[in-house]
Amino acid sequence: MKVIDSTAIREYPLIAKGKVRDIYEIDAETLLLVTTDRMSAFDVIMGRPIPYKGVVLNQLTLFWMDKFRDVVPNHLISADAKDLPANLAPYADELEGRFVLARKARPLPLECIVRGHITGSGWKDYLATGMVCGHVLPRDLLESAKLEKVLFTPSTKAELGTHDENITEEEGAKLVGNELYAKVRDISVTIFSQARAYAETRGIIIADTKFEFGLLNGNLIWIDEALTPDSSRFWPLEGYEPGRTQPSFDKQFLRNWLLKQSWDKTPPPPSLPDDLVRDTAARYIEAYRLLTGKELGVKP
């Protein structure tokens, strides 16, 4: 299994290159999504990949989408190499473990964020206003505290290199319409609540996460990634204590290091030291092991 920070598949058009994924069009209905080991933080792509991070993200997405396939349909067609077009055989090594064939959908212009604990940008908003995205919260909450009620707090979808912006539920409903908004909100909260309960049996707190949905032939489907260390905050259940920043299995570990650097969160980012890269990779791999009960078969 290779470490991959970029792909160059010539047989099909590259239609999108995001912070992490390279997306190719196989045909009018089918996409090839390749999850690379690129690392982004504060919407800036780092200069070094995190080894096998993309494999973790891809395999966890497969795990969760299968687990919740009865809650909402998803975009997955196959992650089996035998289903790849024959002309992709030369790329087998770099695609191993990190690709899916997916149905092409029209993404909704909305990031569906669900919060079970007060942390991150929500904590900053709460300190300033006592609210998170229009939700008034109890007074005197501690950092990392578990919320009495799970919050759905949408945000805009920013272009590469720019920042997503938190919006109110009313603003979110205006973007996609009241009926569709209510549907994605309810599905997001349902999946998050069930995933959080499961993860706690595996020793992980899912503090918050981000979902994305799209429309296919007028029907809502789950797209992109699902409950990964890139789209979620994963905390160890053991030792959890409100009132402080929590240790994590996600990119917050790297973010915390970046916050200590003299960097203005614009390109170019600071150079990542070897030990930080290795430790970040180890946290991703451990999150996969804990959540799935399986070994990934790689070392950072």
Buried (B, 14 or more C-beta within 10 A) or exposed (E): BEBBBEBEBEEBEBEEBBBBBBBBBBEEEBBBBBBBBBBBBEBBBBEBBBBBBBBBBBBBBBBBBEBBEEEBBBBBBEBEEEEBEEEBEEBEEBBEBBBBBBBBBEEBEBBBBBBBBBBBBBBEBBEEEEEBBBBEBEEEBEBBBBBEEBBBBBBBBEEEEEEBEBBBBEBBBEBBEEEBBEBBBEBBBBBBBEBBEBBEEEEBBBBBBBBBBBBBEEEBBBBBBBBBBBBBBBBBBEEBEBEEEBBBBBBBBBEEBBEEEEBEEEEEBBEBEEEBBEBBBBBBBBBBBBBBEEEBEBEB
